[in-house]
Amino acid sequence: MEKSYYLSMTFNNIVFKGRNKLYGAYALRKAYNRHIFLAAILATTVFSGALVGPLVDAIFFADQVKYEKPTYTIVEPIPLYLPEPPKPEPAKSETPPPAPAGEKKVATEKFVTPKVVDDNTPAVEDIPNQEDLLSKNIGTEKIEGELPEIPATTITDAPPVGIEGGTGEISAPPTTYIHVEQMPQFKGGTSALAAYLSKKIRYPDPARRNGVEGTVVVTFVVSTSGEITDVEVLKGLGFGTDEEAARVIKSMPKWEPGRQNGRNVPVRYTLPISFKIQ
């Protein structure tokens, strides 16, 4: 009897032992499980209805949409007439006027300038000698023909002068010549000169970025000892090309000096240098 009594005791019975159990906290605690169960059922029902309600309404209560078959109207195409294009007039062939009778071809020497490129591309054509450039016309193509008429000039030594017919030598300042009997030459010839310029000249970065191409014409004097002096830029391109061409010309090794009447003389030499990006 005592064992069954303790088994029937709950937490609420223990707490409210000897107290009022007809109403109040004891009644609320005793009905707690039933209240939770009812609340869970109510919440589940409301949540399910909120989810399923729109679907049920769309299936069973939505208005039926009537399908109306579309009607088509066939429209006849409108003819379009385009005007005919005008016929092109036949091109008139213009015959060039005949060359005047008796015209002779003048010997022309193609002037090939050393080109400065990004890569070490070997030169295809040789640079003509300075003597050929002076005795022939300068052009972009080499033409065989008669030599142009050039007035003959002779260079003679001035007679010695002095006081009362003295025979003592007078030292005069050296004269810079343009053309002499034996022109100055780079050691190894024009091909070696072109190879030297292509190797030593570096394309300036400002000229490369701005795509500057063209020819820089440099003039200088080859002294009696073969040294390069009085370097000037006659025609420049800017962007560092003028300074680079002058720098390389000044740093060239000694040339073979020009000779006139069996002695070395200073000679002014003009050299065009072509800058081209490849």
Secondary structure, DSSP 8 states (H G I E B T S, - for coil): -HHHHHHT--HHHHHTTTS--SSTHHHHHHTHHHHHHHHHHHHHHHHHHHHHHHHHHHHHSS--------------------------------------TT---B-EEE----EE-SS----SS----HHHHHHSEEESS-B--B----------------GGG-----------BSS-SB--B-TT-HHHHHHHHHHH----HHHHHTT--EEEEEEEEE-TTS-EEEEEEEE---TTHHHHHHHHHHT----B-EEETTEEE-EEEEEEEEE---
